[in-house]
Amino acid sequence: MRKRLIATLMAATGGMLLAIAGLFPLAASAATPTVETVVVTPGDMATSVADVTARPNSWFFYNDENDTIDNSLGSFVNGPATPPAGSGSVEINVSGTQRRNLATYQFSGTKLADITELKFSTYNASATNGGSANRSGYLNFNVDFNGTDTWQKRLVYLPTDNGAVQQDTWQEWDAVNGGNALYRYSGATWPGTATPGTTPRTLSDVISSYSGIRIRVTDSWLGIRVGEPYADGYTENIDKVVFGTASKVTTFDFEAVRAASGAIVKPVENKHYTKTLKLKATYDDGDSVNDDAVQWAVRQGTCAAGTNTVFGNVDGHNDAYQWDGATFTANLDIRSTAAGQYCFIFNPTDDPGQQNVRETRTFYIDAYVPQDKDDCKNNGWQIYTNPSFKNQGQCVKYVNHHDDHGHDGDHDDHHHKPTKKEIKKAVKHWYKYWHNWHWSFSRW
């Protein structure tokens, strides 16, 4: 039946599928393959033949009864139970003789001998499985035995040929299994033999018998079918499809919504700050519409909600910040803020179904005080607020009663910023040392 679809594709694209196939050359050998996870959400699914042509790496729902792409045939759900990748899966319901598929064309021309991983996971709920424990979605793909790229039917991997189907649990099916995975052929007999196509053969045997056997190029169908031959129907959940070669292994994770993520850029963890505190954080909810709100706070001594908030837009605070739905920034004057440990909390609003993002970062604020007499001069004494001074003399008196750093004796010198006096003294000492060395050296 897919012949009709490929004819439609060829007619609609003027043979573009051949060009698309050229985008997927055979993988070169590599010591370590690239490993990636691709999250597939409802918005990523192709909706038409033209969409598949434009996005050859897309997935879609396919009606195997009338050869049409129809994304109403399946749904993305959370669960069931704990899926093997992420928190969601694809769910397909069939009744009678319906045949529905989760499918893709993106593995065009791949030789079976080059496939190092080919796996998929299924969940069969006993309550919706028609009373039979053996029903499960199965893998099938269009095959080219002889390199002519003509229609030569499909290879089929049935879970029931390769193990016992369990209910109410996720199962992973290994369609390589070290070459021991069993396949059937959808034709009457295996090509060039009298062996019925329903006779299972190991993948190693198939590769050995048909040199260069590959997934077809122009009609590179690969799908997981739910339906026939189970005439009274059932429900199947599918997740974590893995396709790998020596150069790349890709895991496809099917999710109802893309996971949101956030990260705090500033302040730096456990760093000490005085005078000005710069905050920066980023957020990505998987879509291009930056319509998310944000809550944020700086809290003294804790990251707990509603406790000791000194800056933010919660708990009665309304401090200035910038937010475009993707990047958050704020510049805070902390000269009058008490010294101690603080926590920055970044909490953007997530889309329905997404897990909340709440990022925290601990840092320190040091007292903003004069470090030497020069800091008190030229009306410098006026900028200090904790403590504050009535005049320059009071500021100088404060410096004289503290150590050279402008802090009391038990302050941690590890975070000390050199004073102007210390810098001048160091420069003078270095110059004297250099002059003596240069004079001694010149005598030689």
N, C-alpha and C positions, 0 to 999 in steps of 0.2 A: 504493500500500500504506500510505502514511502516513496516509491517510484513517482507517484503523482506529485508529491510534494517537491521532490528534487527537480522534476520537469518544470513545476511552477517557479521554483527558485531560479533555475537557469533562464527561463523566459523573462522573469522580472528583472534579472540583473545582467542580462546579455552575456552570460558566461563568467560573471565576476567570481563565482565560487572557485573556479580554477585559480584565479589570482589570489584569492584568500588563502587557498591551500598552500600557496607558495610562501605565506607568512610563517609557516610552521615547518621549518626544515628539520631533518632528523638530528637528534641531539648528539653533540660531540661528547666523547668520553671525558670524564672529569674525575679526579680523585675524590672530591667532596662535592656532592650536588648542592645547588642552592635550595634552601628550604623556605617555603612561604605558606602563609595561611590567607586565604581569600574569603572574606565574609560576604555572603550572598543574602540580600534582603529583598523584599517584594519589589522595591524600586529598581533593582538590578536585573530583573527578569525581562527577557526580550518579549515583545508583544506581537510581533508580526514577522513575516518573511523579510521585509525590508529592514527591520530592526536587527534580525539575526545577521543579515549581510553587513550592516553597519557595525555591529558589535559581535564579531565571530567568537569571542571568548565568553559570551553570555550563556546562561541557562534559560530554560523555558518549560512550560507544561505543554504536553503534546497529546492530542487525541488520536490514538492509533486506529480508530474506527473510520474516521473520515479524513485523516492526514491533515490536521489543522493545528496551529499553535493557538492555545486557549488557556489563558492564565486563570480562568475561573475554575479549572479542573482540580486545583490544589490550593492549599493555604499554608501560611507560615504561622506556627503556634509556639508558645512557650512550653517546654517539656516535650513529651511526658516524662515523668520521673526526672532523672539527671542525664541529659543527652551527653554523648561522648565529646562534643565540641560546643563550647558556649552554653547557652541556656535554652536554645530553641531548636526547631526542626521543621521539616516539610511534612504536611499531612495530606494524604490522598485517600478518598473514599470511593469505592466502586460498588456497583450492584449488577446483577445479571451477568451479561457477557461483556461488560465495559472493559476497555483496555486503556489505561491512562499512564503517562510517563513523566518523569523528571528527566530532562534530556539536554544535550549540548552537542555542538559540532566542532569543538575546539581542539580535538586531538587528531586532526586530519593527517593521514599518511604515516602515522607512527607504526613502526614495525613491532610485532608482538615480542620479538626477541629483545627489543630495547626497553620494554616495560619492566621496571624493577619493582614497582608497587601499583596495585590496583585493588582498592578496598572500598567497601561501603558498609554503613551501619543501619540496622532496621530495628523497629520496635513493633511488636504485634500484641495488641491488647486482647486478652481472652474474651472480654465482654463484646468486642466488635469483630471477632475473627470467625464468625459462622460456626463455632463449635469445633473447628478443626485446628490442630496444633501445627499443621504442616504448611500453612499458607504464608508466603513471604514474597516481597518484591524481588525481582531477579534482574540481573545485568544482561544486556544484549547490545551488540554493536555490529554495524555493517562491515563485512570483511572482504578483502581482496586477496585471493589465494595466489594469483599468478602475475600480478603487476599490470593487468590490463585496465584496472579501474572501472570494470563493468559491474553491473548488478549481479552479485553472487551470494545474496541472502545474508544471514547473520550467524554469528557465534553466540551461544546462550550459556550463561553461568547460572545454574539453579542452586539455591542454598540447600534444597533437599537432597541434591546429589553429593553435597560436600559436608553435610553435618545435620544434626537434629535442630529443628527450629524450636526455640523456646518462646513461651508467652510471657507477657508482662515484664520484660527485661530487654535492655539494649544488647544487640549482638553485632559483632563485627565480622564481615565475610571477606576472606582473603582470596581474591580472584587470581592470584599468582601462586602463593603458597609454595615457593621454591620450585615451581614448575609442576607441582602435583595437583593444582586446581583442575577440576573436571568440567569439560565443556561439551555441549551438544551443538549440532548443526541444524539450522531450520529447514534445510533442503531434505529431499527424500533419502539421499545417500551422501556420505562424505565424498567430495570430488575425487574421481579417479579410482574409487573403490566400490564394492558392493555392500559396504558397511552402512546400516541404517543411520540416518542423521540423528536419531534419538539415542544412539549408543554413545555414552560419555567417553571422552578421551582426555588424557592429561594434556595440560598446556605444553609440556615438554615434547610430548608425542606429536602434537599438532605442528609445533615449530619445526621439529625434525623432519616431518613428512612434507611440509610445504615451505620450501626455502623462500625467504623474503616475505612471508605472509604479513599483512598489515591491516590496520584500520583503513577503510576506503578513503580516498582523497576527496572526490567531488561530493559525495554523499556520506560525510564522515559522522554519521549518527552514532551516538553512544548514549544509552539511557537505562534507567531503572524502571521497569514496568510493574505496575500494580494492576491485577485483574486476571482475565482468562489464563488458565483453564478453570478458575474457581467460579462456577456459574452463579452461586448465590451471594457473591460479593464479600468484601471485608474492608477494614481500615488499616492503612500502613503509615508508619512514620519513618522518615529517612533523614539521615544526617551524616556528616563527616565522610564525604567522598574523597578518596586519596588517589592521585594519579602521579606516578613518578618514573623518571628515566635517570640515566647516569648523570645528567646535567642539572635536573631540577625535580624536586618533589613538592607538589602542591596539595594542600588540604583545603577542601571547600567546606566552610562552616555556614550552615543555613540558619538564619536568625530572623525573628519577627521584626526586630529593630536592631540597628547597629549600636554597639556598645559606645557609650559616651566616655570621654577621657578628659582629664584636666591635669595641669602641672603648674607648680609654683616655681617661678624663675627667680624672684627676689622677694624677701631677703635671703641671704645665704644662711644655711643651717648653722646655728650656734655662733654666728658672728655678732660682734658688739657694734652698736651704732650710737652716735650722738648727733644732735642738732637736726638732721634730716633723715627720714626713713622713706626709701623708695620701695613700693610694692609692685610686683608684676606677676601675672598668671595667664595661662592660656587654656582654651576649652575647645573641644571638638565633639559634636554630637552626631557626626556622620552625614549631615546634610549641608547644603549651601545656603540655607535660610537662617540668618543670624537673628532669630527672634526670641532668644532665651534671656530670662532675667538673671540677676545674680544677687546673692546676699554675701556680705563679707564683714569681718570684724578683726580687730586686734585686741587681745585680752591679756591681762596681766596674770602671770603665774599659772595659767590653765588654758586648755583648748575646749573645755566643756561649754556647751551652749548656754547662753544667758548669764554668764558669770564673768564679773570683773571686766566688762567691755570698756575700752578707753577710746577706740576709734571704730568707725564702720557705718553701715546703714541699717543696723538693727539695734534693739534694746534702747531706743530713744535717741540714737545717734544719727547724724545726717552729714557725714563728712564728704568732701568733694572727691570724686573718682571718675575715671573714664572707662567705658565699657561698650564694645560694639558687637557683643555676642560671641566673640572669639578671643579677644584680648582684653585683659583688665590691667589698669595701672592706677596708682595713686601716689602722690608725694605729700608726706606728712611732716609737719613741724613738731619735733619731739623735744625741744629745748626745755619745756616745762613738765615733761613727763618723768615720773619717778623712776629711778634706776631699778633694774631687776630683770627677771626673765619674762618673755612675752611670747604669744602665739598668734600667728596670722592664719585665719580661717577663710578659705575660698570655697564657696558653695553655690555654683550655678544651678539654674533650673533645668531639669532634664525633660525630654519628651516622654509621653505616655509609654509605659512598658520598659523604659530604660532604667537601669540602676542609678541611684543618686551618686553624684560626684561630690565629695567633700575632702578637700586637700588641706593639710595643716603644715605649718613650718614654725619651729621654735628658734628664737633668737634672743639677744640681750640689748637692753638700752642702758647706756652708762650716763651718769649725771653730767650735765653740760655746765661746767664750772670754769673759771679763769685758771690758766695753768702757770702764768707768771705775771709780773707787774705790767708788762706791755699790754696784756689783754685788758687791763683796766683803763688804760690811757685813751685819750681822744674819744671820750664818752663811751668807750667799750663796756664800762661797768653797767650801762643801761640795758644791755641785751640779755643779761642773766636773770632767770626767773626762779631758779631752784638751786641755791638760794638767790634772793634778789638783794640789791644794794641800794642805799640811799644816795651814795656819792662815790667818787673815785677812791677816797681815803678808806672807806669801809671795805671796798673791793681789795685794795692793796693789803689791808690788815688781814683779810681772809687768806690771801696768798701767803703772807708771812707766817701764818699759823698752820700751814699745811706743808706737805713735802714739796719737792721741786716740781711735781707733776700737777700741783693744784688740787690734789686729792688728799684725804686723810691717810694715815700711815698704813692701814690694813687693805688699801686698794691693790688689786692684782696688777703688778707691773707688766705682766705678759701682754696686756692689751693697751699699754701706754703709748701715746703718740709723742715723739720728742718735742720738747719746748724750743722756743727760739734761742734761749740761753744755752741749752744743751747742744744745739746745732752749731752755734758760734764757737763754743768751746771745742767741739770735735773738729771743726774746720781749722781752728788755730793750732790744735795739737797735730793734725795731719800735716799742715804746712811746715811746722817746725821740724817734724820728723823727716819730711821730704828734703828740706833745705840742708839739714845735717848730712843726710845720706848723699845728696848730690855733691856737696862740698868734699866729702871724704872720697867719693868715687873719682872726682876730677883730679885729685892728687896723684892718682895712679897714671 
